[in-house]
């Protein structure tokens, strides 16, 4: 889940949370099916639908243990990365890279790296972290503040980009 618990939930609230997560998973599956139907003029899935499918898959992976096992969450994140990859490949070559797409893709790669690290696969985690950093770098090279792009430090790697006042270690961003 996205938030730390202050105290343990009662059995009734745990059951309600699990039911809400199951309902959310069902709705996310329906959303994914709908995005799969969105096609362009040539019959291929549209770039925006692929990005939205990747976003849905990432949200689904975050639902937690009441709905998914860690390996199921990793599989969903893998599918999200595949959707982002397909969206990037479907982008018009004469247009600049979509910064939001690249940031979402990099965030998904970081989450996959964390999952692989938790499973004990340090090599896979390191490779995924490296891909994430390259993807973040590509996003940074395509940023255009005049177009409203915002690369404020946030997300899973925010602490990696900030240093404390003494300059001797990472801290959370201001």
C-alpha positions in Angstrom: 0.0 0.0 0.0 1.1 3.6 -0.5 0.9 4.8 3.1 2.4 3.6 6.4 -0.1 2.5 9.0 -0.2 4.4 12.3 -1.7 1.4 14.0 -3.0 -2.1 13.0 -6.4 -2.2 11.4 -9.3 -4.1 13.1 -10.3 -7.3 11.5 -13.4 -5.6 10.0 -11.3 -2.8 8.5 -8.8 -5.3 7.1 -11.7 -7.2 5.4 -13.1 -3.9 4.0 -9.6 -3.0 2.7 -9.2 -6.4 1.1 -12.6 -6.1 -0.6 -11.8 -2.6 -1.8 -8.5 -3.8 -3.3 -10.3 -6.7 -5.0 -12.8 -4.3 -6.5 -10.0 -1.9 -7.6 -8.2 -4.9 -9.3 -11.4 -5.7 -11.2 -11.9 -2.1 -12.3 -8.2 -1.9 -13.3 -8.6 -5.1 -15.4 -11.6 -3.6 -17.1 -9.6 -0.4 -17.8 -6.8 -2.4 -19.3 -9.2 -4.3 -21.6 -10.7 -1.0 -22.7 -7.3 0.5 -23.5 -6.4 -2.6 -25.5 -9.3 -1.8 -27.8 -8.1 1.8 -28.6 -6.6 1.6 -32.1 -5.3 4.2 -34.5 -6.0 4.6 -38.2 -3.5 1.8 -39.1 -5.1 -0.6 -36.6 -2.2 -0.5 -34.2 -2.8 0.4 -30.5 -2.4 4.1 -30.1 0.5 5.6 -28.1 -1.7 7.3 -25.6 -3.6 4.0 -25.0 -0.3 2.2 -24.4 0.8 4.8 -21.9 -2.5 4.6 -20.1 -2.3 0.8 -20.1 1.2 1.1 -18.5 -0.2 3.5 -15.9 -3.1 1.1 -15.1 -0.6 -1.9 -14.7 1.5 0.1 -12.3 -1.5 1.0 -10.2 -2.6 -2.6 -10.2 0.9 -3.7 -9.1 0.6 -1.3 -6.1 -2.6 -2.8 -4.7 -0.7 -4.9 -2.2 -0.6 -8.4 -0.7 -4.4 -8.7 -0.2 -4.7 -9.0 -4.0 -1.3 -9.9 -5.4 1.7 -12.0 -4.6 5.1 -10.2 -5.0 5.7 -12.3 -8.2 2.3 -11.2 -9.6 3.1 -7.6 -8.8 6.5 -8.0 -10.6 4.8 -9.5 -13.6 2.4 -6.6 -13.8 5.3 -4.1 -13.6 7.0 -6.1 -16.4 3.9 -5.7 -18.5 3.8 -2.0 -17.7 7.4 -1.6 -18.9 6.5 -3.4 -22.1 3.5 -1.0 -22.6 5.8 2.0 -22.1 8.4 0.5 -24.4 5.7 0.0 -27.1 4.4 3.6 -26.6 7.9 5.0 -27.0 8.3 2.9 -30.2 4.9 4.1 -31.5 5.7 7.8 -30.9 6.1 9.9 -34.0 9.9 10.2 -34.7 9.7 13.9 -35.6 8.3 14.8 -32.2 10.4 15.1 -29.0 10.2 12.3 -26.4 7.3 12.4 -24.1 8.8 13.4 -20.7 5.9 12.0 -18.7 6.0 8.7 -20.5 9.8 8.4 -19.8 9.4 9.3 -16.1 6.5 6.8 -15.7 8.6 4.2 -17.4 11.6 4.9 -15.2 9.5 4.8 -12.1 8.1 1.4 -13.1 11.7 0.2 -13.7 12.7 1.3 -10.2 9.7 -0.6 -8.7 10.7 -3.7 -10.7 14.3 -3.3 -9.5 13.1 -3.1 -5.9 11.0 -6.2 -6.4 13.9 -8.1 -7.9 16.2 -7.0 -5.1 13.6 -8.2 -2.5 13.6 -11.6 -4.3 17.4 -11.7 -3.9 18.3 -11.2 -7.6 20.9 -8.4 -7.2 22.0 -8.7 -10.9 18.5 -8.2 -12.2 17.9 -5.3 -9.8 21.2 -3.6 -10.8 20.3 -3.9 -14.5 16.9 -2.5 -13.9 18.2 0.4 -11.8 20.7 1.2 -14.6 17.9 1.1 -17.2 15.8 3.4 -15.0 18.6 5.9 -14.6 19.1 5.9 -18.4 15.4 6.5 -18.9 15.4 9.3 -16.4 18.3 10.8 -18.2 16.4 10.6 -21.5 13.5 12.4 -19.8 15.8 15.1 -18.6 17.2 15.7 -22.0 13.8 16.2 -23.4 12.4 18.5 -20.8 11.0 21.9 -22.0 9.9 24.2 -19.2 8.3 26.5 -21.8 6.0 23.6 -22.7 5.1 23.1 -19.1 7.3 20.1 -18.4 8.1 19.6 -14.8 11.0 17.4 -13.6 10.7 18.4 -9.9 12.5 15.8 -7.8 9.9 13.3 -6.6 9.1 9.7 -6.8 11.1 6.6 -5.9 14.6 8.1 -6.5 14.0 11.5 -5.0 16.4 11.0 -2.2 19.1 10.0 -4.6 19.0 13.5 -6.1 19.2 15.5 -2.9 22.0 15.9 -0.4 21.9 17.1 3.2 23.2 20.5 4.3 26.6 19.1 5.1 26.8 17.5 1.6 27.7 14.1 3.0 24.6 12.0 2.2 21.2 11.8 0.7 18.2 13.4 2.3 14.6 13.9 1.3 13.9 16.8 -1.0 12.7 20.1 0.5 
